């Protein structure tokens, strides 16, 4: 299973097509072997990639899995193309068999304080305070955060949900910092070597870049990005190709 584009350092996105049926294709400055397909500003619904798993050519991927051919009398096998646009047609055909899912514009680690993920706000303040702390100091701070969360929970029933949400976010970030420090066996916490944090920052930059491209595509089209049914040709192609496996 191939890692999703948001989890890789692909460079900056380049709008590779105008809006077509509410979707846009992006290519990437740091990787000429990947094209991602987006419905509006959401994460890639699927992508095409060259030379995946030793395959010589372009393939289509849905949820990280290569689209396989389902030919009667034979075993399923990856659908490999010589050209990127051919893999793109296969991807459209495979996605036509799957209803569009709600866009998840935020990463799992985002949405803690109505800011952009881990780039600022409450979690940033926790990490700034934790910088240079020993595991023992971090453990003490985590205990205090748990006490604060329990105290805030008592007041949440009185209508103070905001205080509890803030305390819960602080506790969760101290827990994450503590777990990261324990796993890496670091003598002191260093945000610059926090791999989970760096992944989240990269995913957030990826999300912002895609959103910028979506706005550009909508501007070029003169209308907001919208979902439309797949074309008749895509449905016809879908009858020849199996779903992503």
C-alpha positions in Angstrom: 0.0 0.0 0.0 1.5 3.3 -1.1 1.8 6.3 1.3 -0.7 9.1 0.6 0.7 12.2 -1.1 -0.1 14.3 2.1 2.4 12.1 4.0 5.3 12.8 1.6 7.4 15.8 0.9 6.4 16.4 -2.8 7.3 20.1 -2.9 4.7 22.6 -4.0 1.6 21.8 -6.0 1.1 23.1 -9.6 -2.4 23.3 -11.1 -2.3 20.8 -13.9 -5.9 21.2 -15.2 -8.9 23.5 -14.9 -12.0 22.3 -13.0 -13.4 19.2 -14.7 -16.6 17.8 -13.3 -15.8 19.7 -10.1 -12.3 18.1 -9.8 -8.8 19.2 -10.5 -5.5 17.6 -11.2 -2.3 18.7 -9.4 1.3 17.9 -10.3 4.1 18.5 -7.8 7.4 20.4 -8.0 9.5 17.9 -6.1 8.2 14.7 -7.7 7.4 14.4 -11.5 6.0 10.9 -11.1 2.8 11.8 -9.2 -0.5 13.4 -10.2 -3.2 13.9 -7.5 -6.9 14.2 -8.2 -8.9 16.5 -5.8 -12.5 17.3 -5.4 -12.4 20.9 -4.4 -10.0 21.8 -1.6 -10.1 18.3 0.0 -7.4 15.7 0.2 -6.6 13.6 -2.9 -9.5 11.2 -3.7 -6.9 9.2 -5.6 -3.7 9.7 -7.5 -1.6 8.3 -10.4 2.0 7.4 -9.8 4.9 6.1 -12.0 7.0 3.1 -11.2 5.2 2.0 -8.0 6.3 -1.3 -6.4 8.6 -2.0 -9.3 5.9 -1.7 -11.9 7.2 -0.1 -15.1 4.7 2.6 -16.0 1.8 4.6 -14.5 -0.8 3.2 -12.2 -3.9 4.6 -10.5 -4.3 4.4 -6.7 -7.4 4.8 -4.5 -6.8 4.9 -0.8 -3.2 3.9 -1.4 -4.1 0.7 -3.2 -3.4 0.1 -6.9 -6.4 -0.3 -9.1 -6.5 -3.9 -10.4 -8.0 -5.3 -13.6 -10.8 -7.9 -13.2 -10.6 -9.8 -16.4 -12.7 -13.0 -16.6 -10.7 -16.2 -16.3 -7.6 -14.5 -14.9 -6.2 -13.3 -11.6 -6.5 -9.6 -10.8 -3.4 -7.7 -11.7 -2.3 -4.1 -11.5 -3.5 -1.9 -14.4 -0.3 -0.3 -15.8 -0.2 2.4 -18.4 2.6 4.0 -20.5 1.1 7.5 -20.1 -0.1 9.5 -17.1 -3.3 10.5 -18.8 -4.2 6.8 -19.3 -3.8 6.1 -15.6 -5.9 9.2 -15.0 -8.8 7.8 -17.0 -8.5 4.5 -15.1 -8.6 6.5 -11.8 -11.7 8.3 -12.9 -13.3 5.0 -13.8 -12.5 3.4 -10.5 -13.7 6.5 -8.5 -17.0 6.5 -10.5 -17.9 3.3 -8.6 -17.4 4.9 -5.2 -19.6 7.7 -4.0 -17.8 10.9 -3.1 -17.1 10.9 0.6 -17.3 14.0 2.7 -14.1 16.0 2.5 -11.9 15.8 5.6 -10.0 19.1 5.3 -8.3 18.7 8.6 -5.7 16.2 9.7 -6.4 13.9 12.7 -4.2 16.1 14.8 -5.9 19.3 13.8 -8.9 21.3 15.0 -7.8 21.6 18.7 -8.3 25.3 19.0 -9.9 26.5 15.8 -6.4 27.3 14.3 -4.5 25.5 11.7 -3.6 22.2 13.3 -0.4 22.1 15.1 0.9 25.4 13.7 -0.2 27.6 16.6 -2.5 28.1 19.5 -2.8 25.9 22.6 -0.6 23.0 21.4 2.1 25.4 20.2 2.3 26.9 23.7 2.6 23.4 25.3 5.4 22.5 23.0 7.2 25.8 23.6 7.0 25.2 27.4 8.1 21.6 27.0 11.2 22.5 25.0 14.3 21.5 27.0 12.3 19.6 29.6 13.5 16.3 30.9 11.2 13.3 30.8 10.6 13.7 34.6 9.6 17.3 34.2 7.3 16.4 31.3 5.7 13.6 33.4 5.0 16.1 36.2 3.5 18.6 33.7 1.3 15.8 32.4 0.0 14.9 35.9 -0.8 18.6 36.4 -2.6 18.7 33.1 -4.7 15.7 34.0 -5.7 17.3 37.3 -6.7 20.5 35.5 -8.7 18.4 33.0 -10.6 16.7 35.8 -11.3 20.1 37.5 -12.5 21.6 34.2 -14.8 18.5 33.7 -16.6 19.3 36.9 -17.5 22.7 35.6 -18.4 21.6 32.1 -21.8 20.4 33.4 -22.5 24.0 34.4 -22.1 25.1 30.8 -18.4 25.8 30.7 -17.5 23.4 27.9 -14.9 25.8 26.5 -12.7 25.4 29.6 -12.9 21.6 29.4 -12.1 21.6 25.7 -9.0 23.7 26.4 -7.9 21.5 29.3 -8.5 18.4 27.3 -6.3 19.8 24.4 -3.5 20.7 26.8 -3.6 17.3 28.5 -3.6 15.5 25.1 -0.6 17.5 23.8 1.4 16.9 27.0 0.6 13.2 26.6 1.8 13.3 23.0 5.0 15.1 24.0 5.6 12.6 26.9 5.0 9.6 24.6 7.3 11.0 21.9 10.1 11.6 24.4 9.7 8.1 25.9 9.8 6.5 22.4 12.8 8.3 21.3 14.6 8.0 24.7 15.6 11.6 24.5 17.1 13.2 27.5 15.2 16.4 26.8 12.3 17.3 24.5 13.3 19.1 21.3 10.4 20.2 19.0 12.9 20.2 16.1 13.2 16.4 16.4 9.6 15.7 17.0 8.8 13.5 14.0 5.1 13.4 14.6 5.0 17.2 14.8 7.0 17.5 11.6 4.6 15.1 9.8 1.6 17.2 11.0 3.3 20.4 9.9 4.0 18.9 6.4 0.4 17.7 6.2 -0.9 21.1 7.1 1.3 22.8 4.5 0.0 20.2 2.0 -3.6 21.0 2.9 -3.1 24.8 2.6 -1.3 24.4 -0.8 -4.2 22.2 -2.2 -6.7 24.8 -0.9 -4.8 27.6 -2.7 -4.9 25.6 -6.0 -8.6 24.9 -5.5 -9.3 28.6 -5.3 -7.1 29.2 -8.3 -9.0 26.5 -10.3 -12.4 27.9 -9.2 -11.3 31.4 -10.2 -10.2 30.2 -13.6 -13.5 28.4 -14.1 -15.4 31.5 -12.9 -17.4 29.5 -10.5 -17.0 27.7 -7.1 -15.7 24.1 -7.3 -18.6 21.6 -7.2 -19.2 17.9 -7.5 -20.7 16.6 -10.7 -21.6 13.1 -11.9 -18.9 11.3 -13.9 -19.2 11.5 -17.6 -20.6 8.7 -19.7 -17.2 7.8 -20.9 -16.0 7.3 -17.3 -19.0 5.1 -16.6 -18.2 3.1 -19.7 -14.6 2.7 -18.6 -15.7 1.7 -15.2 -17.4 -1.4 -16.6 -14.0 -2.7 -17.8 -12.0 -2.1 -14.6 -12.4 -3.5 -11.2 -12.5 -1.4 -8.1 -9.4 -0.5 -6.2 -8.2 -3.4 -4.1 
